[in-house]
Amino acid sequence: MAASKPPNAFVRGMRKVYNPIGFKKGYNFTFWFIFAVGLFGFCLARVQYLSIGGKFKEGSSPATIIPAGFLLVFQFVPAIRYKFLIFHRINGYVLVVLLLLSNAGALMIARHTFGGELETQAWTGLLAIMTTGGAIMAYINIKRLQIDQHRAWMIRTWMYAGCIVTLRIIMIISALIVSQSSRSYQVWPCEKLAYVFEDDEATFRDRYPACFIPNGTTDGNVAVRANFGEVGAEIGASLGFSFGTAGWLALFLHGVGVELYLALTPRESNRLRTVSYQRQLEAGYSHPGSSGLPADRFGDAEPWQPPRDEKGGNPGMEPVASESSQHSVERK
């Protein structure tokens, strides 16, 4: 067998960065850096919106999802997961609670977010269902010591949630494209325009005189041009015009992307399936290796079999962070 090619200087340098925090493969570190650290940076930029007019928005969705973004970056660091398992577990519970509270807040304001168009409400509802369902699946699997499925569902859940970052990028690009047309408009209530122009009533009267004419509007609404330019109302209209489309496209990209990542990392999944088998066997579960919610329990996949060592026996215990020692489980 030919000797493997030694890594180049760039790879050696990157390994000095990600090996100390527990990453063994460069693509895992890249995935974590782009999405977890990216979400951390996004949340850091949104901290200013926790206080509007000097008042803390304690009942808002940002008040929960922004702290979650800060904590998430630590949840997927392997060194923390191996050496500080108690922190990993507590942090995980906190993240799930924050996610559920954030979903509740998002659903409450869905009718008003960027105009509350039907496609926006549908996207918000689906995202809440997907992230809540993913968190529940991850919770059930870790309680059954099905670590491989816990990993997969946690990655899915936060990749779905992370589409709010990609959404902003797509939305701005779409707003710039929409602004090239002079025929793109959104319907805004005059009350909303009054709030936008509260410090510039003269511009408000000049641009939207119908709001000041008795019976000059249709149910108090006027058309606002979608133009990502200098006028605040028109910028808002261009973003609102693109929000629904950007949300659906971002969710699609993240949904496909996470399944592609999981499909390209079968070795890690198989390793954790073996660890799950060992932990479930220790705990006295029936069907060790499949005591959680793997596909072979419900579909027509071949029943999973534990790998055999060279002598044909079951594998020995792997030197990994013990999950069973940290969970109180019922023997079945």
C-alpha positions in Angstrom: 0.0 0.0 0.0 1.4 3.4 -1.0 2.2 5.8 1.9 -0.3 8.6 2.4 0.7 12.0 1.2 1.8 14.2 4.1 -0.4 17.3 4.8 0.7 20.6 3.4 1.6 23.6 5.5 -1.9 25.0 5.5 -3.4 21.8 6.8 -0.7 21.4 9.5 -1.4 25.0 10.6 -5.2 24.5 10.7 -4.8 21.3 12.7 -3.0 23.4 15.4 -6.1 25.5 15.6 -8.9 22.9 15.7 -7.2 19.9 17.3 -6.9 21.5 20.7 -10.7 22.1 20.8 -11.4 18.5 19.9 -12.0 18.5 16.2 -10.3 15.6 14.4 -11.4 16.4 10.8 -11.0 19.7 9.0 -14.5 19.6 7.4 -16.2 19.2 10.9 -14.3 22.3 12.1 -15.3 24.2 8.9 -18.9 23.2 9.3 -18.9 24.3 13.0 -17.1 27.6 12.2 -19.4 28.6 9.4 -22.7 27.9 11.1 -22.2 27.9 14.9 -19.7 30.8 14.9 -21.7 32.5 12.2 -24.9 32.3 14.2 -22.9 33.6 17.2 -21.8 36.6 15.2 -25.3 37.2 14.0 -26.7 37.2 17.5 -23.9 39.5 18.7 -25.0 42.0 16.0 -28.6 41.7 17.1 -28.0 42.4 20.8 -28.8 46.1 20.2 -32.4 45.1 19.4 -33.0 43.8 22.9 -33.4 47.4 24.0 -35.7 49.7 22.1 -36.0 53.2 23.5 -34.1 52.1 26.7 -36.6 49.4 27.5 -35.6 45.7 27.6 -37.7 43.6 25.3 -38.2 40.7 27.8 -41.2 39.3 26.1 -39.8 39.2 22.6 -38.4 36.4 20.4 -34.9 38.0 20.3 -34.7 37.9 24.1 -34.6 34.1 23.8 -33.0 33.3 20.5 -30.0 35.7 20.9 -28.8 34.0 24.2 -29.3 30.7 22.5 -27.0 31.8 19.7 -24.3 32.6 22.2 -24.6 29.2 24.0 -24.9 27.2 20.9 -21.3 27.8 19.8 -20.1 25.9 22.9 -22.6 23.0 22.5 -20.9 21.6 19.4 -17.3 21.9 20.6 -16.0 18.3 21.0 -13.5 19.2 23.8 -16.3 20.6 26.0 -18.6 17.6 25.2 -15.9 15.1 26.3 -14.4 16.9 29.3 -17.4 18.9 30.6 -20.3 16.6 30.0 -22.4 18.1 32.8 -22.1 21.5 31.2 -22.9 20.0 27.8 -26.1 18.5 29.2 -27.3 21.6 31.2 -26.4 23.8 28.3 -28.4 21.5 26.0 -31.5 21.8 28.2 -31.2 25.5 28.3 -30.9 25.7 24.6 -34.0 23.6 24.0 -36.0 25.8 26.4 -34.8 29.0 24.8 -35.6 27.6 21.3 -39.2 26.7 22.4 -39.8 30.1 23.9 -38.4 31.7 20.8 -40.8 29.7 18.6 -43.7 30.8 20.8 -42.7 34.4 20.4 -42.2 34.1 16.6 -45.7 32.5 16.2 -47.3 35.4 18.2 -45.8 38.1 15.9 -46.1 36.1 12.7 -49.1 38.1 11.6 -47.2 41.3 11.8 -43.7 40.4 10.8 -42.7 42.2 7.5 -46.4 42.8 6.7 -47.6 39.4 7.9 -48.1 38.0 4.4 -49.5 34.5 4.1 -46.2 33.0 2.9 -44.4 34.6 5.8 -46.9 33.2 8.3 -46.6 29.7 6.7 -42.8 29.8 6.7 -42.8 30.9 10.4 -45.2 28.1 11.3 -43.2 25.4 9.4 -39.9 26.5 10.9 -41.4 26.4 14.4 -42.7 22.9 13.7 -39.5 21.6 12.3 -37.3 23.0 15.0 -39.6 21.9 17.8 -40.0 18.5 16.3 -36.3 18.1 15.8 -35.6 19.1 19.5 -38.2 16.6 20.7 -36.6 13.8 18.6 -33.1 14.7 19.9 -34.4 14.7 23.5 -36.1 11.3 23.1 -33.1 9.7 21.5 -30.6 10.9 24.2 -32.9 9.7 26.9 -32.8 6.3 25.2 -29.0 6.6 24.8 -29.4 6.6 21.0 -26.4 9.0 20.6 -26.1 8.8 16.9 -29.7 9.9 16.4 -29.4 12.5 19.1 -26.4 14.0 17.1 -28.3 13.9 13.8 -31.5 15.6 15.2 -29.6 18.2 17.1 -27.6 19.2 14.0 -30.8 19.2 12.0 -32.7 21.4 14.5 -30.1 24.1 14.7 -29.4 24.0 11.0 -33.1 24.7 10.5 -33.0 27.5 13.0 -29.8 28.9 11.5 -31.7 29.7 8.2 -32.6 33.0 9.8 -29.1 34.1 9.0 -29.1 33.0 5.4 -32.6 34.5 5.1 -31.1 38.0 5.7 -28.5 37.6 3.0 -31.0 36.4 0.4 -33.5 39.0 1.5 -31.1 41.9 0.9 -30.0 40.5 -2.5 -33.7 40.1 -3.4 -34.5 43.6 -2.2 -31.8 45.0 -4.4 -33.2 43.1 -7.4 -36.8 44.1 -6.7 -35.7 47.8 -6.4 -34.8 47.7 -10.1 -38.5 47.6 -11.0 -40.7 50.6 -10.5 -43.8 48.4 -10.3 -43.1 46.6 -7.0 -45.3 47.9 -4.1 -46.4 46.8 -0.7 -49.6 47.8 1.1 -48.9 49.5 4.4 -51.4 51.0 6.9 -51.1 54.7 7.5 -50.5 54.0 11.2 -47.3 52.1 10.3 -46.1 54.9 8.1 -46.8 57.4 10.9 -44.5 55.4 13.2 -41.8 55.3 10.5 -42.0 59.1 9.9 -42.7 60.2 13.5 -39.7 62.5 13.3 -40.4 63.7 9.8 -44.0 64.5 9.3 -43.4 66.8 6.4 -41.9 63.9 4.3 -44.8 61.8 5.4 -47.4 64.3 4.1 -45.4 64.9 0.9 -45.1 61.2 0.0 -48.3 59.8 1.3 -50.9 62.6 1.2 -53.8 60.1 1.0 -53.2 59.3 4.7 -54.3 62.9 5.5 -57.3 63.1 3.3 -60.6 62.0 4.7 -61.7 58.8 2.9 -58.5 59.1 0.8 -57.4 55.5 1.5 -58.7 52.0 1.3 -59.4 51.0 4.9 -56.4 53.2 6.0 -53.9 51.6 3.7 -51.7 53.0 1.0 -49.2 51.6 -1.5 -45.5 51.9 -0.7 -42.9 51.4 -3.4 -40.4 48.7 -2.8 -37.1 50.5 -3.2 -33.9 49.7 -1.3 -32.8 53.3 -1.4 -32.8 56.1 1.2 -36.4 56.4 2.4 -37.0 54.2 5.4 -40.6 53.1 4.4 -39.5 52.1 0.9 -36.5 50.2 2.3 -38.9 48.3 4.6 -41.3 47.6 1.8 -38.5 46.2 -0.4 -37.4 43.9 2.5 -40.9 42.9 3.3 -41.6 42.2 -0.4 -38.7 39.7 -0.4 -39.0 38.2 3.1 -41.3 35.3 2.4 -39.4 34.2 -0.6 -36.1 34.5 1.2 -37.3 32.5 4.1 -38.5 29.6 2.1 -35.4 29.5 0.0 -33.1 29.7 3.0 -35.0 26.9 4.8 -34.8 24.8 1.6 -31.0 25.3 1.4 -30.4 24.5 5.0 -32.7 21.5 4.9 -30.9 20.0 1.9 -27.5 21.1 3.2 -27.8 19.4 6.6 -29.0 16.1 5.0 -26.0 16.3 2.6 -23.6 16.8 5.6 -25.1 13.8 7.5 -25.0 11.7 4.4 -21.3 12.5 3.9 -20.3 11.7 7.5 -21.4 8.1 7.9 -18.3 7.0 9.8 -19.1 9.3 12.7 -22.7 8.1 12.7 -21.6 4.5 12.7 -19.1 5.1 15.5 -21.8 6.7 17.6 -24.2 3.9 16.8 -21.7 1.4 18.2 -21.3 3.6 21.3 -25.1 3.7 21.6 -25.1 -0.1 21.5 -22.6 -0.3 24.3 -24.4 2.2 26.5 -27.8 0.6 25.9 -26.4 -2.9 26.6 -24.9 -1.6 29.9 -28.3 -0.1 30.8 -30.2 -3.3 30.1 -32.3 -2.0 27.2 -33.9 -4.4 24.8 -32.7 -4.1 21.2 -29.4 -2.5 22.1 -28.2 -0.3 19.3 -31.8 0.4 18.2 -33.5 1.4 21.5 -34.1 4.9 20.4 -35.8 6.1 17.2 -33.5 4.9 14.4 -35.0 4.2 10.9 -34.7 0.4 11.1 -37.3 0.4 13.9 -40.0 1.9 11.7 -39.1 1.5 8.0 -37.9 -1.5 5.9 -34.2 -1.0 6.6 -32.2 -4.0 7.5 -32.0 -4.5 11.3 -28.8 -3.0 12.6 -26.1 -5.4 13.7 -23.2 -4.5 16.0 -19.8 -4.7 14.3 -17.6 -7.8 15.1 -14.0 -7.8 16.1 -11.4 -9.9 14.4 -12.3 -12.9 16.6 -16.0 -12.6 15.7 -17.1 -11.2 19.0 -18.8 -8.0 20.0 -16.6 -4.9 20.1 -15.1 -3.8 23.4 -15.9 -0.6 25.2 -14.7 2.5 23.4 -12.8 5.2 25.4 -15.5 7.9 24.9 -17.3 10.1 27.3 -19.8 8.0 29.2 -23.4 8.8 28.6 -24.9 6.0 30.7 -23.0 7.2 33.8 -24.8 10.5 33.5 -28.4 9.3 32.9 -30.8 7.6 35.2 -32.6 5.0 33.0 -35.1 2.3 33.6 -34.0 -1.2 32.8 -36.2 -3.0 30.3 
